[in-house]
């Protein structure tokens, strides 16, 4: 199953996550302003 992370969990980012999840992609996280983009463990949902 393909997976993805969204950078910017605002309205557009969350809509993208919902749309991709609906067609079989797995969301592995939403990255916000307070998260370290270089740390793979730094995600929120």
PyMOL Python script that loads the backbone (N, CA, C, O; Angstrom):
from pymol import cmd

cmd.read_pdbstr("""\
ATOM      1  N   UNK A   1       0.849  -1.175   0.000  1.00  0.00           N
ATOM      2  CA  UNK A   1       0.000   0.000   0.000  1.00  0.00           C
ATOM      3  C   UNK A   1       0.898   1.242   0.000  1.00  0.00           C
ATOM      4  O   UNK A   1       1.804   1.336   0.828  1.00  0.00           O
ATOM      5  N   UNK A   2       0.670   2.185  -0.896  1.00  0.00           N
ATOM      6  CA  UNK A   2       1.458   3.416  -0.896  1.00  0.00           C
ATOM      7  C   UNK A   2       1.123   4.256   0.333  1.00  0.00           C
ATOM      8  O   UNK A   2       0.010   4.198   0.856  1.00  0.00           O
ATOM      9  N   UNK A   3       2.095   5.031   0.781  1.00  0.00           N
ATOM     10  CA  UNK A   3       1.869   5.892   1.944  1.00  0.00           C
ATOM     11  C   UNK A   3       2.368   7.305   1.651  1.00  0.00           C
ATOM     12  O   UNK A   3       3.106   7.535   0.693  1.00  0.00           O
ATOM     13  N   UNK A   4       1.947   8.249   2.501  1.00  0.00           N
ATOM     14  CA  UNK A   4       2.308   9.650   2.308  1.00  0.00           C
ATOM     15  C   UNK A   4       2.257  10.393   3.632  1.00  0.00           C
ATOM     16  O   UNK A   4       1.645   9.930   4.594  1.00  0.00           O
ATOM     17  N   UNK A   5       2.906  11.548   3.669  1.00  0.00           N
ATOM     18  CA  UNK A   5       2.804  12.503   4.772  1.00  0.00           C
ATOM     19  C   UNK A   5       2.396  13.830   4.175  1.00  0.00           C
ATOM     20  O   UNK A   5       2.795  14.172   3.063  1.00  0.00           O
ATOM     21  N   UNK A   6       1.604  14.572   4.913  1.00  0.00           N
ATOM     22  CA  UNK A   6       1.163  15.885   4.456  1.00  0.00           C
ATOM     23  C   UNK A   6       1.916  16.946   5.254  1.00  0.00           C
ATOM     24  O   UNK A   6       1.910  16.924   6.485  1.00  0.00           O
ATOM     25  N   UNK A   7       2.559  17.867   4.553  1.00  0.00           N
ATOM     26  CA  UNK A   7       3.207  19.004   5.189  1.00  0.00           C
ATOM     27  C   UNK A   7       2.208  20.154   5.143  1.00  0.00           C
ATOM     28  O   UNK A   7       1.871  20.655   4.070  1.00  0.00           O
ATOM     29  N   UNK A   8       1.743  20.564   6.305  1.00  0.00           N
ATOM     30  CA  UNK A   8       0.750  21.623   6.392  1.00  0.00           C
ATOM     31  C   UNK A   8      -0.637  21.053   6.617  1.00  0.00           C
ATOM     32  O   UNK A   8      -1.407  20.912   5.667  1.00  0.00           O
ATOM     33  N   UNK A   9      -0.974  20.719   7.873  1.00  0.00           N
ATOM     34  CA  UNK A   9      -2.261  20.079   8.154  1.00  0.00           C
ATOM     35  C   UNK A   9      -3.425  21.074   8.274  1.00  0.00           C
ATOM     36  O   UNK A   9      -4.274  20.938   9.155  1.00  0.00           O
ATOM     37  N   UNK A  10      -3.457  22.053   7.402  1.00  0.00           N
ATOM     38  CA  UNK A  10      -4.589  22.984   7.364  1.00  0.00           C
ATOM     39  C   UNK A  10      -5.762  22.360   6.620  1.00  0.00           C
ATOM     40  O   UNK A  10      -5.834  21.140   6.472  1.00  0.00           O
ATOM     41  N   UNK A  11      -6.671  23.193   6.160  1.00  0.00           N
ATOM     42  CA  UNK A  11      -7.850  22.671   5.454  1.00  0.00           C
ATOM     43  C   UNK A  11      -7.474  21.905   4.194  1.00  0.00           C
ATOM     44  O   UNK A  11      -8.003  20.821   3.946  1.00  0.00           O
ATOM     45  N   UNK A  12      -6.577  22.450   3.408  1.00  0.00           N
ATOM     46  CA  UNK A  12      -6.185  21.776   2.159  1.00  0.00           C
ATOM     47  C   UNK A  12      -5.411  20.493   2.440  1.00  0.00           C
ATOM     48  O   UNK A  12      -5.652  19.475   1.790  1.00  0.00           O
ATOM     49  N   UNK A  13      -4.494  20.526   3.390  1.00  0.00           N
ATOM     50  CA  UNK A  13      -3.713  19.344   3.719  1.00  0.00           C
ATOM     51  C   UNK A  13      -4.571  18.214   4.256  1.00  0.00           C
ATOM     52  O   UNK A  13      -4.385  17.056   3.881  1.00  0.00           O
ATOM     53  N   UNK A  14      -5.506  18.545   5.129  1.00  0.00           N
ATOM     54  CA  UNK A  14      -6.393  17.516   5.675  1.00  0.00           C
ATOM     55  C   UNK A  14      -7.337  16.982   4.589  1.00  0.00           C
ATOM     56  O   UNK A  14      -7.638  15.788   4.565  1.00  0.00           O
ATOM     57  N   UNK A  15      -7.801  17.850   3.702  1.00  0.00           N
ATOM     58  CA  UNK A  15      -8.652  17.394   2.599  1.00  0.00           C
ATOM     59  C   UNK A  15      -7.890  16.453   1.681  1.00  0.00           C
ATOM     60  O   UNK A  15      -8.437  15.449   1.225  1.00  0.00           O
ATOM     61  N   UNK A  16      -6.642  16.769   1.411  1.00  0.00           N
ATOM     62  CA  UNK A  16      -5.802  15.899   0.592  1.00  0.00           C
ATOM     63  C   UNK A  16      -5.617  14.542   1.266  1.00  0.00           C
ATOM     64  O   UNK A  16      -5.699  13.504   0.608  1.00  0.00           O
ATOM     65  N   UNK A  17      -5.371  14.546   2.568  1.00  0.00           N
ATOM     66  CA  UNK A  17      -5.193  13.300   3.313  1.00  0.00           C
ATOM     67  C   UNK A  17      -6.457  12.441   3.264  1.00  0.00           C
ATOM     68  O   UNK A  17      -6.377  11.226   3.080  1.00  0.00           O
ATOM     69  N   UNK A  18      -7.603  13.058   3.425  1.00  0.00           N
ATOM     70  CA  UNK A  18      -8.876  12.322   3.371  1.00  0.00           C
ATOM     71  C   UNK A  18      -9.095  11.746   1.973  1.00  0.00           C
ATOM     72  O   UNK A  18      -9.492  10.590   1.829  1.00  0.00           O
ATOM     73  N   UNK A  19      -8.837  12.553   0.944  1.00  0.00           N
ATOM     74  CA  UNK A  19      -9.055  12.103  -0.434  1.00  0.00           C
ATOM     75  C   UNK A  19      -8.130  10.942  -0.795  1.00  0.00           C
ATOM     76  O   UNK A  19      -8.577   9.958  -1.385  1.00  0.00           O
ATOM     77  N   UNK A  20      -6.851  11.047  -0.449  1.00  0.00           N
ATOM     78  CA  UNK A  20      -5.919   9.969  -0.766  1.00  0.00           C
ATOM     79  C   UNK A  20      -6.233   8.708   0.035  1.00  0.00           C
ATOM     80  O   UNK A  20      -6.109   7.598  -0.484  1.00  0.00           O
ATOM     81  N   UNK A  21      -6.634   8.867   1.284  1.00  0.00           N
ATOM     82  CA  UNK A  21      -7.021   7.713   2.105  1.00  0.00           C
ATOM     83  C   UNK A  21      -8.229   7.000   1.517  1.00  0.00           C
ATOM     84  O   UNK A  21      -8.329   5.776   1.593  1.00  0.00           O
ATOM     85  N   UNK A  22      -9.141   7.758   0.934  1.00  0.00           N
ATOM     86  CA  UNK A  22     -10.356   7.183   0.352  1.00  0.00           C
ATOM     87  C   UNK A  22     -10.066   6.299  -0.862  1.00  0.00           C
ATOM     88  O   UNK A  22     -10.858   5.418  -1.195  1.00  0.00           O
ATOM     89  N   UNK A  23      -8.925   6.537  -1.522  1.00  0.00           N
ATOM     90  CA  UNK A  23      -8.586   5.725  -2.699  1.00  0.00           C
ATOM     91  C   UNK A  23      -7.456   4.733  -2.429  1.00  0.00           C
ATOM     92  O   UNK A  23      -6.829   4.229  -3.361  1.00  0.00           O
ATOM     93  N   UNK A  24      -7.201   4.455  -1.145  1.00  0.00           N
ATOM     94  CA  UNK A  24      -6.284   3.383  -0.807  1.00  0.00           C
ATOM     95  C   UNK A  24      -4.895   3.749  -0.335  1.00  0.00           C
ATOM     96  O   UNK A  24      -4.091   2.858  -0.061  1.00  0.00           O
ATOM     97  N   UNK A  25      -4.584   5.021  -0.231  1.00  0.00           N
ATOM     98  CA  UNK A  25      -3.278   5.422   0.278  1.00  0.00           C
ATOM     99  C   UNK A  25      -3.331   5.454   1.806  1.00  0.00           C
ATOM    100  O   UNK A  25      -4.393   5.665   2.391  1.00  0.00           O
ATOM    101  N   UNK A  26      -2.181   5.243   2.446  1.00  0.00           N
ATOM    102  CA  UNK A  26      -2.093   5.265   3.897  1.00  0.00           C
ATOM    103  C   UNK A  26      -1.417   6.553   4.359  1.00  0.00           C
ATOM    104  O   UNK A  26      -0.286   6.839   3.969  1.00  0.00           O
ATOM    105  N   UNK A  27      -2.105   7.321   5.182  1.00  0.00           N
ATOM    106  CA  UNK A  27      -1.531   8.539   5.745  1.00  0.00           C
ATOM    107  C   UNK A  27      -0.673   8.163   6.941  1.00  0.00           C
ATOM    108  O   UNK A  27      -1.162   7.546   7.888  1.00  0.00           O
ATOM    109  N   UNK A  28       0.610   8.532   6.905  1.00  0.00           N
ATOM    110  CA  UNK A  28       1.504   8.221   8.012  1.00  0.00           C
ATOM    111  C   UNK A  28       1.818   9.452   8.850  1.00  0.00           C
ATOM    112  O   UNK A  28       2.679   9.401   9.727  1.00  0.00           O
ATOM    113  N   UNK A  29       1.130  10.551   8.590  1.00  0.00           N
ATOM    114  CA  UNK A  29       1.307  11.707   9.445  1.00  0.00           C
ATOM    115  C   UNK A  29       1.026  13.033   8.778  1.00  0.00           C
ATOM    116  O   UNK A  29       1.097  13.179   7.558  1.00  0.00           O
ATOM    117  N   UNK A  30       0.708  13.986   9.618  1.00  0.00           N
ATOM    118  CA  UNK A  30       0.519  15.375   9.202  1.00  0.00           C
ATOM    119  C   UNK A  30       1.594  16.191   9.897  1.00  0.00           C
ATOM    120  O   UNK A  30       1.703  16.157  11.123  1.00  0.00           O
ATOM    121  N   UNK A  31       2.382  16.918   9.134  1.00  0.00           N
ATOM    122  CA  UNK A  31       3.480  17.697   9.689  1.00  0.00           C
ATOM    123  C   UNK A  31       3.078  19.152   9.809  1.00  0.00           C
ATOM    124  O   UNK A  31       2.720  19.787   8.818  1.00  0.00           O
ATOM    125  N   UNK A  32       3.137  19.683  11.025  1.00  0.00           N
ATOM    126  CA  UNK A  32       2.771  21.075  11.269  1.00  0.00           C
ATOM    127  C   UNK A  32       3.994  21.950  11.469  1.00  0.00           C
ATOM    128  O   UNK A  32       5.128  21.494  11.326  1.00  0.00           O
ATOM    129  N   UNK A  33       3.756  23.207  11.799  1.00  0.00           N
ATOM    130  CA  UNK A  33       4.843  24.170  11.967  1.00  0.00           C
ATOM    131  C   UNK A  33       5.760  23.841  13.135  1.00  0.00           C
ATOM    132  O   UNK A  33       6.948  24.161  13.094  1.00  0.00           O
ATOM    133  N   UNK A  34       5.232  23.212  14.171  1.00  0.00           N
ATOM    134  CA  UNK A  34       6.023  22.939  15.371  1.00  0.00           C
ATOM    135  C   UNK A  34       6.795  21.622  15.304  1.00  0.00           C
ATOM    136  O   UNK A  34       7.428  21.236  16.287  1.00  0.00           O
ATOM    137  N   UNK A  35       6.756  20.931  14.178  1.00  0.00           N
ATOM    138  CA  UNK A  35       7.421  19.644  14.063  1.00  0.00           C
ATOM    139  C   UNK A  35       8.703  19.751  13.252  1.00  0.00           C
ATOM    140  O   UNK A  35       8.817  20.580  12.349  1.00  0.00           O
ATOM    141  N   UNK A  36       9.655  18.909  13.586  1.00  0.00           N
ATOM    142  CA  UNK A  36      10.932  18.864  12.891  1.00  0.00           C
ATOM    143  C   UNK A  36      10.787  18.029  11.613  1.00  0.00           C
ATOM    144  O   UNK A  36      10.563  16.821  11.688  1.00  0.00           O
ATOM    145  N   UNK A  37      10.913  18.657  10.455  1.00  0.00           N
ATOM    146  CA  UNK A  37      10.734  17.965   9.182  1.00  0.00           C
ATOM    147  C   UNK A  37      11.819  16.925   8.915  1.00  0.00           C
ATOM    148  O   UNK A  37      11.627  16.032   8.091  1.00  0.00           O
ATOM    149  N   UNK A  38      12.955  17.031   9.602  1.00  0.00           N
ATOM    150  CA  UNK A  38      14.038  16.104   9.380  1.00  0.00           C
ATOM    151  C   UNK A  38      14.012  14.903  10.310  1.00  0.00           C
ATOM    152  O   UNK A  38      14.812  13.981  10.153  1.00  0.00           O
ATOM    153  N   UNK A  39      13.096  14.904  11.284  1.00  0.00           N
ATOM    154  CA  UNK A  39      12.965  13.787  12.237  1.00  0.00           C
ATOM    155  C   UNK A  39      11.805  12.910  11.809  1.00  0.00           C
ATOM    156  O   UNK A  39      10.656  13.335  11.930  1.00  0.00           O
ATOM    157  N   UNK A  40      12.055  11.697  11.310  1.00  0.00           N
ATOM    158  CA  UNK A  40      10.969  10.841  10.807  1.00  0.00           C
ATOM    159  C   UNK A  40       9.974  10.434  11.895  1.00  0.00           C
ATOM    160  O   UNK A  40       8.858  10.022  11.578  1.00  0.00           O
ATOM    161  N   UNK A  41      10.353  10.539  13.161  1.00  0.00           N
ATOM    162  CA  UNK A  41       9.450  10.187  14.263  1.00  0.00           C
ATOM    163  C   UNK A  41       8.582  11.376  14.683  1.00  0.00           C
ATOM    164  O   UNK A  41       7.703  11.222  15.532  1.00  0.00           O
ATOM    165  N   UNK A  42       8.809  12.537  14.113  1.00  0.00           N
ATOM    166  CA  UNK A  42       8.115  13.750  14.514  1.00  0.00           C
ATOM    167  C   UNK A  42       6.870  13.966  13.653  1.00  0.00           C
ATOM    168  O   UNK A  42       6.897  14.736  12.692  1.00  0.00           O
ATOM    169  N   UNK A  43       5.780  13.281  14.005  1.00  0.00           N
ATOM    170  CA  UNK A  43       4.522  13.417  13.270  1.00  0.00           C
ATOM    171  C   UNK A  43       3.361  13.533  14.239  1.00  0.00           C
ATOM    172  O   UNK A  43       3.473  13.158  15.406  1.00  0.00           O
ATOM    173  N   UNK A  44       2.269  14.046  13.759  1.00  0.00           N
ATOM    174  CA  UNK A  44       1.033  14.079  14.541  1.00  0.00           C
ATOM    175  C   UNK A  44      -0.092  13.619  13.646  1.00  0.00           C
ATOM    176  O   UNK A  44       0.085  13.537  12.430  1.00  0.00           O
ATOM    177  N   UNK A  45      -1.236  13.318  14.209  1.00  0.00           N
ATOM    178  CA  UNK A  45      -2.368  12.895  13.383  1.00  0.00           C
ATOM    179  C   UNK A  45      -3.530  13.820  13.528  1.00  0.00           C
ATOM    180  O   UNK A  45      -4.568  13.610  12.901  1.00  0.00           O
TER     181      UNK A  45
END
""", "prot")
cmd.dss("prot")
cmd.show_as("cartoon", "prot")
cmd.util.cbc("prot")
cmd.orient("prot")
